[in-house]
Amino acid sequence: MISQPDRPRGRGRSRSPSPIAQSALDAGLPLLRPESVGGAEVVEAIRTQRIDLGVVVAFGQFLPRAIRESPALGYLINGHASLLPRHRGAAPIQRAILAGDRVSGVSIMRVERAMDAGPVALQRETPIGADEDAGSLSARIAALTAEALAEVIDRIADGRVRWTAQDDAAATVAPKLDRAEAEIDWTESTEQIVRRVRAFSPTPGAFTRWSDEPLRILAARAQPDSALPAPGTVRCPSPSELRIAAADGWVEPLRLQRAGGKALDSADFLRGRAIPDGTKLG
C-alpha cells in the first residue's frame, strides 16, 4: 500500500495518516508514505512485492513511467470520479455541480502520462440530485467506484477487459479548487450561487462577508423575483427567516456558520445572532 505522507489535519493541525494509510496500519498491511512516489525505494518495493496490478484513487502525485509500468501486468488502473473525457483533473465532483451537470459517475481507466487521459475499461453513471452537495455526491461516487474497480479487476484477471480510447476533442478540465472561488458574488444568478454553495459544501464552504468576517453558507435555495434591492442586501421576512438579493431573485440560506462557530440551521443561527434587515453582505 502506498499513501501520501502524514499531514496536518483537523483543528489542532497535528500530523496524522490519511484515511487509507490508517486503514492499512489497522490491517497490518505493508505501507509506504513517500514524499515523492517516484523514488527508487518505491519502485524497488513494488518489484520486491511482485505486484501484479496497481490501483490508484485520488492519490494526488504525478506517477512517473517507472511506477506506472512496475506491476507485472505493466500498468496501473485508476478510478476517476467523472464520465471521462468530461472533467479530467483534481476536482471533478465539484466542477460537475458548478457546471450544472445532471449526471456524474466513475470511469475506470488505465493510468498514462497525460492527466486522466488513459483508455477506459468501464463507466458507471449516477444522477446528480437537484439539491445534492459535493459531500453527498462524493460518498455515493466512492461506493460506485469500489464496485466498478472490483468488476474491472475481475475482467482483467479472466482476460475479458476491453479498453476504449477517450475522445480528446471532447475533454474538459476540472482544476483544483481555489478558495477565492468559494466567495459568493451576489451579482450572479440565484442558480449560479446555489450551485456554488452545493459545490463547496461541506468543505471549504461557500462564503460571503459580514462585518468583515467570513460567513459560510452550507445549504441554500433559490426564490425567483424581479423587484429586488441591490445584490447582497438582506431581507428578514421573520425573525427565523433570511433572504439575500441576487441578480434575478433571492437566495435563502438554509445552513450557516460563522468563523470558529458551529454549522447551524438558519433559524437556530438567527436566534443566536440576528442579521439586521437591510444589511449588505459581500
Steps between C-alpha positions, in 0.01 A plus 500: 500500500626847409348818643586864542722589799337594829362855479369758749126432540209621709472808716814418695695454174688205645661267248302183437469232231264524206184289539636233263833494684321459832298211357822332384659549842194357674505197271874445538566544128838610362487878462718762334442874550759669276525872441560413134356183355766500226784410736710191432395344832135502392575333164715241679226431756245438226736265318599319821135436591436366147182701452285396204287814471489843662179686584507880540224717645539873579873467567598856414855447370635462147580134434818459293535230239711282730205482740228473235665200339641331811220244566532163324214588262685817403240758602293661775126562497323802646148574621418857391185672625355615168380368167822550307606683293283757682658654810858376486687632802507542875144614577258316269213476750498868594547608138207284389272674752631846406436423133142397569553140384207271568704179478838398640663164567829315498742392229748216550795577276861409443747754640714674239727802499230746389261592781194270513538430126553122500267249331186408694387149595171581673273793585210518741256792506312654791259795496586820685210597725354846454599596857797265540828642629857386438518306827198286421598444138858410599375231738276345235771506234751347743272199549442478124876516439570208734244284317628601155865438593415150626319423174791621285753304705291186444495572125878549498552177692299286258603682179166668425613861541463729197651847483336789314701809406364835617394772258754769582304757298209466746716537812434765764723586794408503870785688670565503872269727697623843602368656822424821312244306296304426817419868558147582390445775245147626562481647149484144363169323439332310781564175310874570477522593868311192620723281282805662661359432847439134409840454334693633801296323768591368750857620455645758458152655486380780276519829689410865497622784722306644789659772714837416343474136614429195283151355527476151354181393322487120491153450352263735319207519259394747235184710489435682169391864521528818297450781755839486670729729701874517426674160477613376841226683690340304787125478557351330807133402443496370859748461789579144382522573125771655287512592133783657303453683171680366192481596132166338423342411833563408860741247649361351820780355717400178674820432694754756625830508685701787647880484518588278796137407561283197438302440184134569583166497326412858412223534759735388779777725370272806493377434854861525616601796286251678281609661174313835484262568213675714240849372577725491194706181466807444289 
